[in-house]
C-alpha cells in the first residue's frame, strides 16, 4: 500500500526536494495534501503534477486565488486556508506521514497536531522542538507518533545512534554536530558589520532558503540545532558539541563510551535525509549524486575556540545558555532570532546587530514554564514584541 504524505511547506526548498523524491517512487508514495504560505503559481504547478486531495494556503487572499486557479484548471483538489486548515491536514485520518517543512515558529501548531494524531512525523522544522521543547516531545509520546529528523545533522545522528533509544545514555559519550562555518568562516570578525543580505545568503555548500542561509552565516542555525538535538536525543547540553567541518561531507557524529566514533557521510543534498525519512527503515534512491571518494578533497576540522570563531559566531553559545535557563528560554531565543533575521533581510539592522537583538530579548523576557500550546504562542508573541522594540531602537 502506498504511503500517503502531507507536505507542509511544499513550495520551500525542503518541500520541493521532498516532492522530487516522492516523484521518483510513485509505487511507494502518494501526495495527499500540500500547503504553502503565498506562492500560488508554484502551488498550482505542484497540484497539477501530484494531484493532492487538499491544498492549503496560509492566508485567505492566497487561498482564494489558488481556489480560482485550481477551478479554472479543472483539477480535483479542495482548497482551504488558515491555521485550522493546516492542522486539519496534519492530523487527517487519511494521512500516513507528515513532512513538516514550514519555516519558523509558524509551523509549531501543525507539528503538534501531527504528533497528537500519532503520525509518522518527518521533522524539518527545527523550531517545533526549539520552541516546543518538552511539551512537543510529550505530544509525540502521548500520541504515539514516530519522529524522524530531517535536518541533515540530526538525520546523521539518528543513523549513527544505537537502534534502542533506551541505551543511548549508557552507551553514548557525546554527540558531535558538524558545521560548515558558512560564507564567513575565514572573514575578519570586525568586518561583519558591513555584510549584505546577498552575501549572507550565498552559502558555499548548501542551497537553502534566505532565513536559514542567514542563520548559517551567523551560526545561529547551529545553535538551534544544538537545542533540537537536546530534545530529540535526550542527552544533557554538556554532552553536545559542535565542530567546524568546511566540506560538509560528514554530517554529524556520535562518540561512544569506548571512544569509537560513528559518522554519517554524504553529498550536501537534502534529498538524502528526506529519502531516509520517507522510506525508513528501508532505503530508496534519493536522486542525489553518490559521494566520490577519489575526487574528494581533504576533510578538515576546526574547533569552535580556534581561529577567532567564538568572536565571529557569538550566537552559538546562546544554545547552551538557553538550555540551562528556565523552561521556555529557547522559545524566546528563537522568536528574537526570527525577528532579527527578518529585519536584517529588510536592511533595517546590520548583520552584526542580529546578535544584539537576541541578547537584548533574552535579557528582557523571563519566561514562566509553558504548559500548553497557547502558553508557547503567547511567549512567542511577547518575545517578538520585545525584539521588535530593540530593532526599532537600533534602526534609528
C-alpha positions in Angstrom: 0.0 0.0 0.0 1.2 3.5 -0.9 2.2 5.8 2.0 0.0 8.9 1.8 2.0 12.1 2.5 1.1 15.6 3.6 3.9 18.1 2.7 3.7 21.2 4.8 5.7 24.0 3.2 5.7 22.3 -0.2 7.0 25.4 -2.1 10.1 25.9 0.1 13.4 24.2 -0.7 12.8 21.2 1.6 9.2 20.8 0.4 10.3 20.9 -3.3 13.1 18.3 -2.6 10.5 16.1 -0.8 8.3 16.2 -3.9 11.3 15.4 -6.1 12.0 12.2 -4.0 8.3 11.3 -4.0 8.1 11.6 -7.8 10.9 9.1 -8.1 8.9 6.4 -6.2 5.2 6.6 -7.4 4.8 2.9 -6.3 5.6 3.8 -2.7 4.4 7.3 -2.1 1.2 9.4 -2.8 0.8 13.1 -2.1 -2.4 13.5 -0.1 -2.1 17.2 0.8 0.2 20.2 0.2 0.5 23.5 2.0 2.3 26.8 1.3 2.4 30.4 2.5 1.9 32.6 -0.5 3.5 31.1 -3.7 0.3 30.5 -5.7 1.9 29.9 -9.1 4.2 27.2 -7.8 1.4 25.6 -5.8 -0.8 25.4 -9.0 2.1 23.6 -10.7 2.5 21.2 -7.8 -1.2 20.4 -7.7 -1.2 19.7 -11.5 1.7 17.3 -11.1 0.8 15.5 -7.9 -3.0 15.8 -7.8 -3.3 16.2 -4.0 -6.8 15.8 -2.5 -6.3 19.0 -0.4 -4.2 22.2 -0.8 -3.9 24.8 1.9 -2.6 28.3 1.8 -1.6 30.3 4.9 -3.8 33.4 4.2 -7.3 33.9 2.7 -6.2 36.1 -0.2 -3.7 33.5 -1.5 -6.2 30.7 -0.7 -9.0 32.3 -2.8 -6.6 33.0 -5.6 -5.4 29.3 -5.6 -9.0 28.1 -5.5 -9.9 30.2 -8.5 -6.8 28.9 -10.4 -7.5 25.3 -9.4 -11.1 25.5 -10.6 -10.2 27.1 -13.9 -7.6 24.3 -14.4 -10.1 21.6 -13.9 -8.1 20.0 -11.1 -10.0 18.0 -8.4 -8.2 19.5 -5.4 -10.0 21.0 -2.5 -8.5 24.4 -1.4 -8.6 25.9 2.0 -6.6 28.3 4.1 -5.6 29.3 7.6 -4.1 27.7 10.7 -7.1 25.4 11.4 -6.9 24.0 7.8 -3.2 23.4 8.2 -3.7 21.5 11.5 -6.5 19.5 9.8 -4.3 18.1 7.1 -1.5 17.4 9.5 -3.8 15.2 11.6 -6.1 13.9 8.8 -7.1 10.3 9.2 -6.1 9.5 5.6 -2.5 10.8 6.1 0.2 8.3 7.0 3.2 10.7 7.1 3.7 14.4 7.5 6.7 16.3 6.1 6.9 19.3 8.5 8.9 21.9 6.4 7.3 25.2 7.4 10.0 27.6 8.4 9.9 29.1 11.9 7.5 29.1 14.8 4.6 29.3 12.3 5.0 25.5 11.9 4.6 24.6 15.6 0.8 24.2 15.8 0.6 21.8 12.8 3.6 19.8 14.1 1.8 19.5 17.5 -1.4 18.4 15.6 0.5 15.7 13.7 2.2 14.5 16.9 -1.0 14.2 18.8 -2.6 12.3 15.9 0.2 9.7 16.0 1.6 10.4 12.6 4.9 9.5 11.1 6.4 12.9 11.5 9.3 13.9 9.3 10.6 17.0 11.1 12.4 19.5 9.0 11.0 22.4 11.2 13.6 22.6 13.9 11.7 25.4 15.6 9.0 22.9 16.7 11.5 21.5 19.1 13.3 24.7 19.9 10.0 26.4 20.8 8.0 23.4 21.9 10.7 21.6 23.8 9.5 19.1 26.4 5.9 20.0 25.6 6.3 18.9 22.0 8.1 15.7 23.0 5.3 14.9 25.4 2.8 15.3 22.5 4.9 12.9 20.4 4.9 10.3 23.2 1.2 10.6 24.1 0.1 10.5 20.5 2.4 7.5 19.7 3.9 9.4 16.8 7.1 8.3 15.1 9.5 11.3 15.0 12.1 11.2 12.2 14.6 14.1 12.0 15.2 15.6 8.5 17.8 18.2 9.2 21.0 16.6 7.7 22.8 16.8 11.0 20.1 15.2 13.1 19.4 12.6 10.5 23.1 11.7 10.6 23.0 11.4 14.4 19.8 9.3 14.2 21.5 7.0 11.7 24.7 6.8 13.9 23.0 6.0 17.2 22.0 2.5 18.5 18.6 1.4 17.5 17.3 1.2 21.0 16.9 4.7 22.5 16.9 3.2 26.0 20.6 2.5 25.6 21.7 6.0 24.3 22.6 7.5 27.7 24.6 4.5 28.8 26.4 3.8 25.5 27.0 7.3 24.1 29.7 9.7 25.4 28.7 12.7 23.3 27.0 13.9 20.1 29.2 16.0 17.7 27.3 18.2 15.2 29.3 19.4 12.3 29.0 22.9 10.9 30.4 24.2 7.6 31.1 27.7 9.0 29.0 29.3 6.3 30.3 32.1 4.0 32.2 34.0 6.7 34.3 31.2 8.3 37.5 33.0 7.5 36.3 36.6 7.4 37.7 39.1 9.9 35.1 39.5 12.7 35.4 43.3 12.7 34.3 43.4 9.0 31.0 41.6 9.6 29.1 44.8 10.3 29.2 45.6 6.5 27.8 42.2 5.4 24.8 42.5 3.0 21.8 40.1 2.8 23.1 38.9 -0.6 26.5 37.9 0.9 24.9 36.2 3.9 22.6 34.1 1.7 25.5 32.9 -0.5 26.2 29.6 1.3 29.3 27.8 -0.1 27.8 24.3 0.1 24.0 24.2 0.5 21.2 25.7 -1.5 18.7 26.9 1.2 16.0 29.5 1.9 17.0 33.0 2.9 16.2 32.7 6.6 18.2 29.5 7.1 21.0 30.9 5.0 21.4 33.9 7.3 21.2 31.6 10.3 24.0 29.5 8.8 26.1 32.7 8.3 25.7 33.7 11.9 25.9 30.1 13.2 22.5 30.6 14.9 21.3 27.7 12.8 23.8 25.5 14.6 22.7 26.9 18.0 19.1 25.9 17.1 20.3 22.5 16.1 22.1 22.0 19.4 18.8 22.8 21.1 16.9 20.5 18.8 19.4 17.7 19.5 19.0 18.1 23.2 15.3 17.4 23.0 15.5 14.8 20.2 18.1 12.6 21.7 17.8 13.3 25.5 21.4 13.9 26.2 22.3 16.8 28.6 23.8 20.0 27.0 27.3 19.3 28.2 27.4 16.2 26.0 26.6 18.1 22.8 29.5 19.5 20.8 30.0 21.5 17.6 33.0 21.2 15.3 33.5 23.2 12.1 33.9 20.9 9.0 34.0 23.2 5.9 33.5 20.4 3.3 30.0 19.3 4.7 30.8 15.7 3.9 30.5 14.3 7.4 27.0 15.5 8.5 27.4 14.7 12.2 29.0 12.1 14.5 28.3 10.1 17.7 31.2 9.3 20.1 30.7 6.2 22.2 31.9 5.4 25.7 34.8 3.4 24.3 35.9 6.5 22.2 34.7 4.9 18.9 33.1 7.4 16.6 30.3 6.6 14.2 29.7 9.2 11.5 27.3 9.5 8.5 28.8 10.8 5.3 27.2 12.0 2.1 26.9 14.7 -0.5 25.4 18.0 0.7 21.9 17.3 -0.8 18.8 17.5 1.3 17.2 14.7 -0.7 19.4 12.2 1.2 17.9 12.7 4.6 14.5 13.2 3.1 14.6 9.9 1.3 15.8 8.2 4.5 12.9 9.7 6.5 10.3 8.9 3.9 11.4 5.2 3.5 12.6 4.4 7.0 13.6 1.8 7.9 14.1 1.0 4.2 16.5 2.8 1.9 15.4 4.2 -1.5 17.1 6.2 -4.3 17.2 9.9 -3.4 18.4 11.3 -6.7 21.5 12.8 -5.1 24.9 12.1 -6.5 27.0 9.4 -4.8 30.0 10.5 -2.8 33.1 10.1 -5.0 36.0 9.3 -2.6 38.5 9.6 -5.4 37.6 13.2 -6.1 37.0 14.1 -2.5 39.1 16.9 -1.2 40.9 16.6 2.1 38.5 16.8 5.0 39.4 19.3 7.7 38.1 20.2 11.1 38.3 23.3 13.3 37.5 23.7 17.0 35.0 26.5 17.9 37.5 28.1 20.2 40.2 28.4 17.4 40.7 30.9 14.6 38.6 33.6 16.2 35.4 31.5 15.7 34.0 32.4 19.1 34.2 36.1 18.3 33.0 35.5 14.7 30.0 33.5 15.8 28.9 34.7 19.3 25.4 33.4 18.9 26.3 29.8 19.1 27.0 29.9 22.8 23.4 31.0 23.4 22.3 27.4 22.7 23.9 26.1 25.9 23.0 29.2 27.9 19.3 29.0 27.0 19.1 25.2 27.6 20.4 25.9 31.2 18.0 28.8 31.7 14.3 28.5 32.8 12.0 26.4 30.5 10.8 28.5 27.6 14.0 30.4 27.2 14.8 28.6 23.9 11.4 29.8 22.6 12.4 33.4 23.5 15.7 33.0 21.6 14.0 31.6 18.5 11.5 34.4 18.4 14.1 37.0 18.8 16.3 35.5 16.1 13.4 35.2 13.6 12.6 38.9 14.1 16.2 39.9 13.8 16.9 37.9 10.7 13.8 39.4 9.0 14.9 42.9 9.9 18.4 42.2 8.5 17.0 40.9 5.3 14.9 44.0 5.0 18.0 46.1 5.7 16.6 47.6 8.9 19.5 46.4 11.0 23.1 45.4 10.3 24.3 41.8 10.2 26.2 42.1 13.5 23.2 43.5 15.2 21.3 40.2 14.9 23.2 39.0 18.0 22.4 42.3 19.8 18.7 41.7 19.3 18.9 38.2 20.5 20.8 39.2 23.7 18.5 42.1 24.5 15.4 39.9 24.1 16.8 37.2 26.4 17.5 39.8 29.0 14.1 41.5 28.7 11.8 38.4 28.7 11.8 36.0 31.6 9.5 33.0 30.7 7.4 31.1 33.1 7.2 27.4 32.4 4.9 27.0 29.4 2.2 24.3 30.0 0.3 24.4 26.7 0.5 25.4 23.1 -1.3 28.6 23.9 1.4 29.4 26.5 4.1 28.9 23.9 2.4 31.1 21.4 1.9 33.8 24.0 5.6 33.6 24.9 6.5 33.8 21.2 4.3 36.9 20.7 5.8 38.6 23.8 9.3 37.8 22.7 8.6 39.2 19.2 7.2 42.4 20.6 10.3 42.8 22.8 12.7 42.1 19.8 10.7 44.5 17.7 11.3 47.3 20.1 15.0 46.6 20.1 15.1 46.5 16.3 13.3 49.9 16.2 15.9 51.4 18.5 18.8 50.0 16.5 17.3 51.1 13.3 17.0 54.8 14.4 
